Amino acid sequence: QEQLDESGGGLVQAGDSLRLSCNDPGRAFSGWTMGWFRQAPGKEREFVAAVGYAGDETYYADSVKGRFTISREYGENTAYLQMNSLTPEDTAVYYCAAKIGMQLTNLRYTHWGQGTQVTVSS
Protein backbone atom coordinates (compact mmCIF):
# COMPACT_ATOMS: atom_id res chain seq x y z
CA GLN A 1 0.00 0.00 0.00
CA GLU A 2 1.21 3.48 -0.86
CA GLN A 3 -0.83 5.97 1.14
CA LEU A 4 -0.26 8.67 3.73
CA ASP A 5 -2.92 9.80 6.19
CA GLU A 6 -2.62 13.01 8.21
CA SER A 7 -4.56 13.69 11.38
CA GLY A 8 -4.52 15.96 14.41
CA GLY A 9 -5.55 19.29 12.97
CA GLY A 10 -8.13 21.52 14.56
CA LEU A 11 -9.07 24.98 15.77
CA VAL A 12 -6.89 26.48 18.50
CA GLN A 13 -6.02 29.86 19.94
CA ALA A 14 -2.75 31.69 19.49
CA GLY A 15 -0.12 30.28 21.83
CA ASP A 16 -1.65 26.80 21.88
CA SER A 17 -0.12 23.57 20.64
CA LEU A 18 -1.12 20.79 18.28
CA ARG A 19 0.45 17.47 17.39
CA LEU A 20 -0.06 16.24 13.84
CA SER A 21 0.37 12.61 12.85
CA CYS A 22 1.27 11.14 9.49
CA ASN A 23 0.36 7.49 9.21
CA ASP A 24 1.93 5.09 6.74
CA PRO A 25 -0.32 2.09 7.36
CA GLY A 26 1.31 -0.16 4.79
CA ARG A 27 4.85 0.80 5.82
CA ALA A 28 5.48 1.57 2.17
CA PHE A 29 7.66 4.56 3.07
CA SER A 30 9.88 3.01 5.67
CA GLY A 31 13.36 4.02 4.57
CA TRP A 32 12.04 7.14 2.84
CA THR A 33 12.40 10.75 3.85
CA MET A 34 9.21 12.17 5.35
CA GLY A 35 8.19 15.81 5.32
CA TRP A 36 5.49 18.27 6.24
CA PHE A 37 4.21 21.07 4.02
CA ARG A 38 1.44 23.59 4.45
CA GLN A 39 -0.72 25.79 2.26
CA ALA A 40 -2.40 28.89 3.63
CA PRO A 41 -5.35 30.61 1.94
CA GLY A 42 -4.17 32.46 -1.15
CA LYS A 43 -0.62 31.16 -0.77
CA GLU A 44 1.57 28.58 -2.45
CA ARG A 45 2.39 25.34 -0.73
CA GLU A 46 5.26 25.87 1.70
CA PHE A 47 7.85 23.50 3.12
CA VAL A 48 7.70 23.10 6.91
CA ALA A 49 9.96 20.27 8.08
CA ALA A 50 11.62 17.02 7.04
CA VAL A 51 13.03 13.98 8.82
CA GLY A 52 15.29 11.22 7.56
CA TYR A 53 14.34 7.59 7.49
CA ALA A 54 15.84 6.79 10.89
CA GLY A 55 14.59 9.93 12.62
CA ASP A 56 18.12 11.16 13.28
CA GLU A 57 18.29 14.03 10.78
CA THR A 58 15.86 16.95 10.62
CA TYR A 59 15.47 20.11 8.58
CA TYR A 60 13.13 23.04 9.27
CA ALA A 61 11.86 26.12 7.56
CA ASP A 62 13.02 29.27 9.30
CA SER A 63 9.44 30.27 10.01
CA VAL A 64 8.88 27.29 12.32
CA LYS A 65 12.36 26.61 13.69
CA GLY A 66 12.30 26.52 17.47
CA ARG A 67 8.53 26.11 17.60
CA PHE A 68 7.84 22.95 15.58
CA THR A 69 9.46 19.55 16.02
CA ILE A 70 9.31 16.73 13.50
CA SER A 71 9.97 13.23 14.80
CA ARG A 72 9.97 9.64 13.66
CA GLU A 73 11.05 6.28 15.00
CA TYR A 74 12.76 3.90 12.63
CA GLY A 75 10.55 0.93 11.88
CA GLU A 76 7.35 2.63 13.02
CA ASN A 77 4.59 3.75 10.70
CA THR A 78 3.92 7.24 12.04
CA ALA A 79 5.73 10.56 11.75
CA TYR A 80 4.78 13.52 13.93
CA LEU A 81 4.81 17.27 13.82
CA GLN A 82 4.63 18.89 17.26
CA MET A 83 3.57 22.52 16.85
CA ASN A 84 4.01 24.89 19.77
CA SER A 85 3.42 28.62 20.19
CA LEU A 86 1.02 28.66 17.28
CA THR A 87 0.11 31.96 15.66
CA PRO A 88 -2.59 32.91 13.15
CA GLU A 89 0.14 32.86 10.49
CA ASP A 90 0.36 29.10 10.99
CA THR A 91 -3.21 28.65 9.76
CA ALA A 92 -3.08 26.34 6.75
CA VAL A 93 -3.83 22.90 5.43
CA TYR A 94 -0.92 20.71 6.49
CA TYR A 95 0.23 17.90 4.22
CA CYS A 96 2.42 14.91 4.92
CA ALA A 97 4.74 13.84 2.13
CA ALA A 98 7.42 11.28 1.32
CA LYS A 99 10.33 10.95 -1.04
CA ILE A 100 13.29 8.75 -1.77
CA GLY A 101 16.68 10.15 -0.87
CA MET A 102 18.64 11.41 2.09
CA GLN A 103 19.13 15.03 1.05
CA LEU A 104 16.60 16.77 3.28
CA THR A 105 17.04 20.11 1.53
CA ASN A 106 15.80 18.56 -1.71
CA LEU A 107 12.07 19.30 -1.64
CA ARG A 108 11.00 17.15 -4.58
CA TYR A 109 8.49 14.95 -2.80
CA THR A 110 6.60 12.35 -4.78
CA HIS A 111 3.87 11.06 -2.47
CA TRP A 112 1.34 13.17 -0.60
CA GLY A 113 -1.47 12.85 1.89
CA GLN A 114 -4.80 14.63 1.62
CA GLY A 115 -4.09 17.26 4.28
CA THR A 116 -5.42 18.26 7.68
CA GLN A 117 -6.71 21.73 8.53
CA VAL A 118 -5.01 23.78 11.24
CA THR A 119 -6.72 27.03 12.20
CA VAL A 120 -5.24 29.39 14.78
CA SER A 121 -7.38 32.25 16.06
CA SER A 122 -6.13 35.47 17.60
C-alpha positions in Angstrom: 0.0 0.0 0.0 1.2 3.5 -0.9 -0.8 6.0 1.1 -0.3 8.7 3.7 -2.9 9.8 6.2 -2.6 13.0 8.2 -4.6 13.7 11.4 -4.5 16.0 14.4 -5.6 19.3 13.0 -8.1 21.5 14.6 -9.1 25.0 15.8 -6.9 26.5 18.5 -6.0 29.9 19.9 -2.8 31.7 19.5 -0.1 30.3 21.8 -1.7 26.8 21.9 -0.1 23.6 20.6 -1.1 20.8 18.3 0.5 17.5 17.4 -0.1 16.2 13.8 0.4 12.6 12.9 1.3 11.1 9.5 0.4 7.5 9.2 1.9 5.1 6.7 -0.3 2.1 7.4 1.3 -0.2 4.8 4.9 0.8 5.8 5.5 1.6 2.2 7.7 4.6 3.1 9.9 3.0 5.7 13.4 4.0 4.6 12.0 7.1 2.8 12.4 10.8 3.9 9.2 12.2 5.3 8.2 15.8 5.3 5.5 18.3 6.2 4.2 21.1 4.0 1.4 23.6 4.4 -0.7 25.8 2.3 -2.4 28.9 3.6 -5.3 30.6 1.9 -4.2 32.5 -1.1 -0.6 31.2 -0.8 1.6 28.6 -2.5 2.4 25.3 -0.7 5.3 25.9 1.7 7.8 23.5 3.1 7.7 23.1 6.9 10.0 20.3 8.1 11.6 17.0 7.0 13.0 14.0 8.8 15.3 11.2 7.6 14.3 7.6 7.5 15.8 6.8 10.9 14.6 9.9 12.6 18.1 11.2 13.3 18.3 14.0 10.8 15.9 16.9 10.6 15.5 20.1 8.6 13.1 23.0 9.3 11.9 26.1 7.6 13.0 29.3 9.3 9.4 30.3 10.0 8.9 27.3 12.3 12.4 26.6 13.7 12.3 26.5 17.5 8.5 26.1 17.6 7.8 23.0 15.6 9.5 19.6 16.0 9.3 16.7 13.5 10.0 13.2 14.8 10.0 9.6 13.7 11.0 6.3 15.0 12.8 3.9 12.6 10.6 0.9 11.9 7.4 2.6 13.0 4.6 3.7 10.7 3.9 7.2 12.0 5.7 10.6 11.7 4.8 13.5 13.9 4.8 17.3 13.8 4.6 18.9 17.3 3.6 22.5 16.8 4.0 24.9 19.8 3.4 28.6 20.2 1.0 28.7 17.3 0.1 32.0 15.7 -2.6 32.9 13.1 0.1 32.9 10.5 0.4 29.1 11.0 -3.2 28.7 9.8 -3.1 26.3 6.8 -3.8 22.9 5.4 -0.9 20.7 6.5 0.2 17.9 4.2 2.4 14.9 4.9 4.7 13.8 2.1 7.4 11.3 1.3 10.3 11.0 -1.0 13.3 8.7 -1.8 16.7 10.1 -0.9 18.6 11.4 2.1 19.1 15.0 1.1 16.6 16.8 3.3 17.0 20.1 1.5 15.8 18.6 -1.7 12.1 19.3 -1.6 11.0 17.2 -4.6 8.5 14.9 -2.8 6.6 12.3 -4.8 3.9 11.1 -2.5 1.3 13.2 -0.6 -1.5 12.9 1.9 -4.8 14.6 1.6 -4.1 17.3 4.3 -5.4 18.3 7.7 -6.7 21.7 8.5 -5.0 23.8 11.2 -6.7 27.0 12.2 -5.2 29.4 14.8 -7.4 32.2 16.1 -6.1 35.5 17.6 
